[in-house]
Amino acid sequence: MKIKILFFLFGLNSIFTAFGQTTYNNPLGFTMEFDKTWRRLPKEVLYEKTVMIKDLMEYKSNIQYDACFQKSGNADMDYPYILFKNYYSTTTKKEEIEKLKKYYTDKFGVNQVLENLETEKVKMNLEIGKTYFNEKKQLLIFTYNLDLNIKGKLIGMIAFYIGKSATLQILCYTYADEFKYDQEEFLDIINSIKDNGMQTKMSDYLKNHDQATKYYNEGLKYSDNGNRKKAVDYYTLAIDLYPQEDSYQISEAYYNRGYNKRKMDNLTGAISDYTKAIEFRPHYYKAFNNRGFANLLLENYENAIKDFTSVIKYDNYQTEFTNMALGNRGIAKLNINQNGCADLKKAIKEGNDKIKSIYKEHCE
């Protein structure tokens, strides 16, 4: 007996967060390691955070950030979190580095105390208002008191890594009374930087990246307006133009193109795009979820079961994607005469009330 499919497909307006990502792969060649208590926030939440910062800190009015990570378990807009911004230039000249150090020391009014550290890894109790420079790693770190009070007084830690192809700015924020606990973790993350450089020339990267981003944003606009064909066309232009370093954005473009193909009832095309999105982001549980749903609609139940199993693995009960995947995996199992009742029961326990009628009909 065929079990009816009730749900669920998420598109580009979904802002659920990606837990469990342990590495930040920056397009300019930098990688940084996080433990599994950190999550990468999607662009929508990143924009919300930076709007708040821009409103409160006038000198940052034109800054655009490239990525944001937040400690798991905290409410959105809460702390601690880490922001990243790319600067498309670098230097090896000591006098330029000294200018950078002096500028930021003066800019924030901290004590002009510069300490050259001999150790490979910075590990100390940072004193608020001091600047530290690790010459061997080309890593500048300074801390300052923010003249802000958002549920508590904020402390900022900022690091600059002057790399092979570019410079990475890392901004860490937390509450003053938690800084002594959070600073060690901030330092562990900052000091995990590895720099592989870029394969694409910076001039070519900037030209193609900027144009691809314009196409991507046009795709978002047409998708929001329900113009699926135009959205697909612009996402295709973005995919074709993004430099190879932009793997995260390429994955997003494939994911969103797949969503619009699904809305056009092109299920095979949608599955193909979700598969490409997963190739670029192997733990992309939203892409697994949407591919699983498309497989359900095509009655490819075994493939759907595999996809929903991946959702559960990579989301790991952190968002409602897990209970949706449990419910849909249970439905897929019932359709091929497997025991899906355990999945349905667990999904209901996790808060998925929409499958209660299916459980009652087929499992009680």
C-alpha positions as CSV (number, residue, x, y, z in Angstrom):
1,M,0.0,0.0,0.0
2,K,1.4,3.4,-1.0
3,I,1.7,5.8,1.9
4,K,1.0,9.4,1.1
5,I,3.8,11.9,1.3
6,L,3.0,14.9,3.6
7,F,6.2,17.0,3.6
8,F,8.8,18.7,3.5
9,L,10.9,20.8,1.1
10,F,13.0,23.8,2.1
11,G,14.2,26.5,-0.3
12,L,16.3,29.6,-0.1
13,N,14.3,31.3,2.6
14,S,15.2,28.7,5.1
15,I,17.7,30.0,7.6
16,F,18.3,26.9,9.7
17,T,22.0,26.6,10.7
18,A,24.6,24.1,9.9
19,F,25.9,22.4,13.0
20,G,28.9,20.1,13.2
21,Q,31.0,21.8,10.6
22,T,34.5,21.7,11.9
23,T,36.5,23.5,9.2
24,Y,36.1,26.9,7.7
25,N,37.4,26.8,4.1
26,N,37.9,30.4,3.1
27,P,37.9,31.0,-0.7
28,L,41.2,32.8,-0.5
29,G,43.1,29.8,0.7
30,F,42.7,29.9,4.5
31,T,41.4,27.1,6.6
32,M,40.5,27.2,10.3
33,E,39.4,24.5,12.7
34,F,36.4,24.6,15.0
35,D,35.2,22.0,17.4
36,K,31.6,20.7,17.0
37,T,30.2,23.2,19.5
38,W,30.4,25.8,16.8
39,R,28.0,26.3,13.9
40,R,28.2,28.4,10.7
41,L,25.3,30.8,10.3
42,P,23.7,31.2,7.0
43,K,23.9,34.5,5.1
44,E,20.5,35.7,6.3
45,V,21.5,35.6,9.9
46,L,24.9,37.0,9.1
47,Y,23.3,40.0,7.5
48,E,21.1,40.5,10.6
49,K,24.2,40.5,12.9
50,T,26.1,42.9,10.7
51,V,23.2,45.3,10.5
52,M,23.2,45.5,14.3
53,I,27.0,46.1,14.3
54,K,26.7,48.8,11.6
55,D,23.9,50.6,13.5
56,L,25.9,50.6,16.7
57,M,29.4,51.2,15.4
58,E,29.5,54.0,12.9
59,Y,33.0,53.3,11.5
60,K,31.8,49.9,10.2
61,S,29.0,51.3,8.1
62,N,30.4,49.9,4.8
63,I,31.9,46.6,6.0
64,Q,30.6,43.4,4.4
65,Y,31.4,40.2,6.1
66,D,32.0,36.9,4.4
67,A,31.2,34.3,7.1
68,C,30.0,34.0,10.6
69,F,30.3,31.2,13.2
70,Q,28.4,31.1,16.5
71,K,28.7,29.0,19.6
72,S,26.0,26.3,19.6
73,G,23.3,26.6,22.2
74,N,23.0,30.4,22.1
75,A,20.0,32.2,20.8
76,D,20.4,34.0,17.4
77,M,22.1,37.4,17.8
78,D,23.7,36.2,21.1
79,Y,27.4,35.7,21.9
80,P,30.1,34.5,21.5
81,Y,30.5,34.6,17.8
82,I,33.3,35.0,15.2
83,L,33.1,37.0,12.0
84,F,35.4,36.8,9.0
85,K,36.2,39.4,6.4
86,N,38.5,39.1,3.4
87,Y,41.0,41.7,2.3
88,Y,42.2,41.1,-1.3
89,S,45.7,42.2,-0.7
90,T,48.8,41.1,1.3
91,T,52.3,42.2,2.2
92,T,55.6,41.0,3.4
93,K,57.0,44.4,4.1
94,K,57.7,45.1,7.8
95,E,57.0,48.8,7.5
96,E,53.5,48.1,6.1
97,I,52.8,45.6,8.9
98,E,53.9,48.2,11.4
99,K,51.5,50.8,9.8
100,L,48.7,48.2,10.2
101,K,49.5,47.6,13.8
102,K,49.8,51.3,14.6
103,Y,46.6,52.1,12.8
104,Y,44.5,49.6,14.6
105,T,46.1,50.4,17.9
106,D,45.3,54.1,17.5
107,K,41.9,53.5,16.0
108,F,40.6,51.7,19.0
109,G,42.4,53.7,21.6
110,V,44.2,50.7,23.2
111,N,47.5,51.0,24.9
112,Q,50.4,51.1,22.4
113,V,52.1,48.0,23.7
114,L,53.3,45.7,21.0
115,E,54.8,42.4,21.9
116,N,56.7,40.2,19.5
117,L,56.0,36.6,20.6
118,E,58.6,33.9,19.9
119,T,56.3,30.9,20.4
120,E,54.7,29.2,17.4
121,K,51.3,29.4,19.0
122,V,49.9,32.4,20.9
123,K,48.5,31.1,24.2
124,M,48.2,33.4,27.1
125,N,45.7,35.4,29.1
126,L,45.3,38.4,26.9
127,E,45.1,41.7,28.7
128,I,42.4,44.0,27.5
129,G,43.8,46.9,25.6
130,K,47.0,45.2,24.4
131,T,48.2,44.3,21.0
132,Y,50.2,41.1,20.2
133,F,52.1,40.3,17.0
134,N,53.4,36.9,16.2
135,E,56.1,37.7,13.6
136,K,56.7,34.1,12.5
137,K,53.0,33.5,11.7
138,Q,52.4,37.1,10.5
139,L,49.5,37.1,13.0
140,L,48.3,40.3,14.7
141,I,45.9,40.1,17.6
142,F,44.5,42.9,19.7
143,T,41.7,43.2,22.2
144,Y,39.5,46.1,23.2
145,N,36.5,47.1,25.3
146,L,33.5,47.9,23.2
147,D,31.6,50.9,24.4
148,L,28.4,48.9,24.0
149,N,26.1,47.1,26.3
150,I,24.0,44.4,24.7
151,K,22.7,42.2,27.5
152,G,26.1,42.8,29.1
153,K,29.3,44.7,28.2
154,L,31.1,43.4,25.2
155,I,34.7,42.6,24.7
156,G,36.2,42.3,21.2
157,M,39.2,40.4,20.0
158,I,40.4,41.0,16.5
159,A,43.1,39.2,14.5
160,F,44.7,39.8,11.2
161,Y,46.4,37.0,9.3
162,I,48.6,38.4,6.6
163,G,48.6,35.5,4.1
164,K,50.1,34.4,0.8
165,S,47.3,35.7,-1.4
166,A,45.2,37.9,0.8
167,T,44.7,39.1,4.4
168,L,42.0,37.6,6.7
169,Q,40.3,39.7,9.4
170,I,38.8,37.7,12.3
171,L,36.5,39.4,14.7
172,C,35.6,37.7,18.0
173,Y,32.9,39.0,20.3
174,T,31.8,37.9,23.8
175,Y,30.6,39.4,27.1
176,A,33.2,40.9,29.4
177,D,32.4,38.5,32.2
178,E,32.9,35.5,29.9
179,F,36.0,36.8,28.0
180,K,38.4,35.0,30.3
181,Y,36.7,31.7,29.4
182,D,36.1,32.3,25.7
183,Q,39.5,33.9,24.9
184,E,41.3,30.5,25.0
185,E,38.9,29.0,22.5
186,F,39.2,32.1,20.3
187,L,42.9,31.7,20.3
188,D,42.8,28.0,19.5
189,I,40.6,28.8,16.5
190,I,42.8,31.8,15.3
191,N,46.0,29.8,15.7
192,S,44.6,26.9,13.7
193,I,45.0,29.0,10.5
194,K,46.6,27.2,7.5
195,D,47.3,29.1,4.3
196,N,47.3,27.2,1.1
197,G,47.1,30.3,-1.1
198,M,45.0,30.5,-4.3
199,Q,45.2,28.8,-7.7
200,T,43.3,31.6,-9.4
201,K,45.0,34.9,-10.0
202,M,43.6,37.5,-7.6
203,S,42.6,39.9,-10.4
204,D,40.7,37.1,-12.2
205,Y,39.2,35.9,-9.0
206,L,37.8,39.3,-8.1
207,K,36.4,40.0,-11.6
208,N,34.6,36.6,-11.8
209,H,33.6,36.4,-8.2
210,D,31.9,39.9,-8.3
211,Q,30.0,39.1,-11.6
212,A,29.0,35.7,-10.4
213,T,27.7,37.2,-7.1
214,K,25.6,39.6,-9.1
215,Y,24.1,36.7,-11.1
216,Y,23.5,34.8,-7.9
217,N,21.6,37.8,-6.3
218,E,19.5,38.1,-9.5
219,G,18.6,34.5,-9.1
220,L,17.5,35.1,-5.5
221,K,15.4,38.0,-6.6
222,Y,13.6,36.1,-9.4
223,S,13.1,33.1,-7.1
224,D,11.6,35.2,-4.4
225,N,9.2,36.6,-7.1
226,G,8.3,33.1,-8.3
227,N,9.9,33.5,-11.7
228,R,11.5,30.0,-11.7
229,K,12.9,30.0,-15.2
230,K,14.7,33.3,-14.8
231,A,16.0,32.1,-11.4
232,V,17.4,29.0,-13.0
233,D,19.0,31.0,-15.8
234,Y,20.8,33.3,-13.4
235,Y,21.9,30.6,-11.0
236,T,23.3,28.8,-14.1
237,L,25.3,31.9,-15.0
238,A,26.6,32.2,-11.5
239,I,27.7,28.5,-11.4
240,D,29.5,28.8,-14.7
241,L,31.4,31.9,-13.6
242,Y,32.3,31.4,-9.9
243,P,36.0,30.8,-9.5
244,Q,36.9,27.3,-8.2
245,E,37.8,28.8,-4.8
246,D,34.1,29.8,-4.2
247,S,33.0,26.2,-3.4
248,Y,30.6,27.3,-0.7
249,Q,28.8,29.7,-3.0
250,I,28.8,27.2,-5.9
251,S,27.1,24.8,-3.6
252,E,24.5,27.3,-2.6
253,A,23.9,28.2,-6.3
254,Y,23.3,24.5,-7.1
255,Y,21.1,24.1,-4.1
256,N,18.9,27.1,-5.0
257,R,18.8,26.1,-8.7
258,G,17.7,22.7,-7.6
259,Y,14.9,24.2,-5.5
260,N,13.6,26.2,-8.4
261,K,13.8,23.2,-10.7
262,R,11.7,21.2,-8.2
263,K,9.1,24.0,-8.2
264,M,9.0,23.6,-12.0
265,D,8.4,19.8,-11.5
266,N,11.8,19.0,-12.9
267,L,12.5,16.4,-10.3
268,T,15.4,14.7,-12.1
269,G,17.1,18.1,-12.7
270,A,16.6,19.0,-9.1
271,I,18.2,15.8,-7.9
272,S,21.1,16.4,-10.2
273,D,21.6,19.9,-8.7
274,Y,21.3,18.7,-5.1
275,T,23.9,16.1,-5.8
276,K,26.3,18.7,-7.1
277,A,25.6,20.9,-4.0
278,I,26.6,17.9,-1.9
279,E,29.7,17.3,-3.9
280,F,30.9,20.8,-3.0
281,R,29.6,20.6,0.7
282,P,29.6,16.9,1.7
283,H,27.7,17.6,5.0
284,Y,25.1,19.8,3.5
285,Y,22.1,18.3,5.2
286,K,19.5,20.7,3.6
287,A,20.6,19.4,0.2
288,F,20.3,15.8,1.4
289,N,16.8,16.6,2.7
290,N,15.6,18.2,-0.5
291,R,17.1,15.4,-2.6
292,G,15.4,12.9,-0.4
293,F,12.1,14.6,-0.8
294,A,12.5,14.6,-4.6
295,N,13.3,10.9,-4.5
296,L,10.2,10.3,-2.5
297,L,8.1,12.0,-5.1
298,L,9.7,9.9,-7.8
299,E,9.1,6.8,-5.6
300,N,12.9,6.1,-5.4
301,Y,12.4,4.9,-1.9
302,E,15.7,3.3,-1.2
303,N,17.6,6.5,-2.4
304,A,15.2,8.6,-0.3
305,I,16.0,6.5,2.8
306,K,19.8,7.0,2.2
307,D,19.3,10.7,1.9
308,F,17.2,11.1,5.0
309,T,19.7,9.0,6.9
310,S,22.4,11.5,5.9
311,V,20.2,14.4,7.1
312,I,19.9,12.7,10.5
313,K,23.6,12.0,10.6
314,Y,24.7,15.6,9.7
315,D,22.0,17.6,11.4
316,N,22.2,15.3,14.5
317,Y,19.0,16.4,16.2
318,Q,20.1,20.0,16.2
319,T,17.2,21.4,14.1
320,E,13.8,20.3,13.0
321,F,15.4,18.8,9.9
322,T,16.1,15.7,11.9
323,N,12.5,15.0,12.9
324,M,11.3,15.8,9.4
325,A,13.9,13.3,8.0
326,L,12.8,10.7,10.5
327,G,9.2,11.0,9.5
328,N,9.9,10.9,5.8
329,R,12.4,8.0,6.2
330,G,9.6,6.1,8.1
331,I,7.2,6.8,5.2
332,A,9.7,5.6,2.6
333,K,10.3,2.4,4.6
334,L,6.6,1.7,4.9
335,N,6.3,2.1,1.1
336,I,8.7,-0.8,0.5
337,N,7.3,-2.9,3.3
338,Q,10.1,-2.2,5.7
339,N,9.5,-1.3,9.4
340,G,9.2,2.4,9.4
341,C,7.3,2.7,12.6
342,A,10.3,3.2,14.8
343,D,11.3,6.3,12.8
344,L,7.8,7.6,12.9
345,K,7.6,7.1,16.6
346,K,10.9,8.9,17.2
347,A,9.9,11.7,14.9
348,I,6.7,12.2,16.9
349,K,8.8,12.2,20.1
350,E,11.0,14.9,18.6
351,G,7.9,17.1,17.9
352,N,6.8,16.1,14.4
353,D,3.0,16.0,15.0
354,K,2.1,15.9,11.3
355,I,2.8,12.2,11.0
356,K,0.6,11.1,13.9
357,S,-2.2,10.0,11.7
358,I,0.2,7.8,9.6
359,Y,1.6,6.3,12.7
360,K,-1.9,5.6,14.0
361,E,-3.0,4.0,10.8
362,H,0.0,1.8,10.1
363,C,1.8,1.2,13.4
364,E,-0.9,0.8,16.1
